[in-house]
Amino acid sequence: MPILRKAEIGGGAIASVQQPSTNPLWGLLIAHHCSSSRQWQRLEVAFLQQLSNHIATAIHKAELAELSEKLINSSADGILAVDQDCRYTVWNPAMEQMTGINRQAVMGRSAFEVFPFLKQIGEDQFFMLL
């Protein structure tokens, strides 16, 4: 590649980083050897391609997470989620409007801490069964 020669790179191995489903090119993962020409081993090239696949998967998951967050935050319905310890992990703007409690006040806190009445009505017993 002309760009590799300009940079005085003796030998390079290149793997494309592509979107899993539609395959548009996101970028290139390049390993280079500067001091001299080099013949890359099949195992090295396979590793580079596998690494580029992992990078593509990570990018794709990040895009899906961003889309999910946008959908949750734009919903007119109150959406919340809790982890296995009943700590809030999701609290959208509609929940803020419905409860009058902002997101920062609930995130990471137990539902029973935020709403003590839940224990009074026995909801904590239900979650212990899960």
Protein Blocks (a to p, Z undefined) as FASTA:
>chain_A
ZZlmmnopabdcddddddfklopafbdcddddfkbccdddfklmmmmmmmmmmmmmmmmm
mmmmmmmmmmmmmpcbdcddddfkopafbdcfklmmmnopafklmgopafklmmmmlmmn
ommmmmmmZZ
